[in-house]
Amino acid sequence: MRIWLDHMLSCGFGVVVDWSRIDKDEYLQAMGRSPFDDSKIHNLLENALTDQIDDPEIFMSGLDASFWFEGFNQYRCFELIE
């Protein structure tokens, strides 16, 4: 879903979320509250937007952060391009 969101934001607004700028615990708490109050998730995402949509480091570190949010951290995409 985070990858889809980045795709929609890049196509529609020329921005993506720099997921490495979002704290995992804050994000998960905000997602849990979002059906009732989505202001926190909006704030977290808005503060992490970047216009660097073609930057491979932003993309790869975003994949890493996305997998880390789900508890998967055995492999890291970003280390592959360094």
C-alpha positions in Angstrom: 0.0 0.0 0.0 2.9 2.4 0.7 4.4 1.7 -2.7 1.0 2.3 -4.3 0.6 5.6 -2.3 4.1 6.8 -3.6 3.1 5.9 -7.1 -0.2 7.9 -6.8 1.6 10.9 -5.2 4.4 10.9 -7.8 1.9 10.8 -10.8 -0.6 13.2 -9.4 1.6 15.7 -7.5 5.2 15.1 -8.3 6.1 14.1 -4.7 6.8 10.9 -2.8 7.0 10.0 0.9 10.5 9.7 2.2 9.6 6.8 4.5 12.9 7.0 6.3 11.7 10.2 7.9 8.8 8.5 9.5 9.0 6.9 12.9 7.7 3.3 12.8 5.9 3.4 16.1 4.3 6.8 15.3 3.2 5.5 11.9 1.7 2.3 13.2 -0.2 4.2 15.9 -1.5 6.8 13.4 -2.6 4.0 11.1 -4.5 2.3 13.9 -6.3 5.6 14.7 -6.9 6.6 11.1 -10.4 5.1 10.7 -11.5 7.5 13.5 -9.1 10.4 13.2 -6.8 10.6 10.2 -5.1 13.9 11.1 -2.0 12.3 12.6 -1.3 10.1 9.6 -1.9 13.1 7.3 0.6 15.1 9.3 3.2 12.4 9.4 3.0 11.9 5.6 2.8 15.6 4.8 6.0 16.3 6.8 7.9 13.5 5.0 7.0 14.5 1.4 9.8 15.1 -1.1 10.0 16.1 -4.7 12.9 13.8 -5.3 10.8 11.3 -7.2 13.6 10.1 -9.4 16.2 9.6 -6.7 17.0 5.9 -6.4 18.2 6.4 -2.8 14.7 7.7 -1.8 13.0 4.8 -3.6 15.2 2.1 -2.2 15.3 3.4 1.3 11.5 3.7 1.1 11.3 0.1 0.2 13.5 -0.8 3.2 11.4 1.3 5.5 8.2 -0.1 4.2 9.4 -3.7 4.8 10.8 -2.7 8.2 7.4 -1.3 9.2 6.0 -4.8 8.6 8.7 -6.5 10.6 10.8 -7.7 7.6 14.4 -6.6 7.9 16.6 -9.5 6.8 17.4 -8.0 3.4 18.1 -4.3 2.6 17.5 -2.9 -0.9 19.4 0.3 -0.2 22.7 -1.5 0.5 22.5 -3.0 -2.9 22.9 0.3 -4.7 25.5 1.9 -2.5 
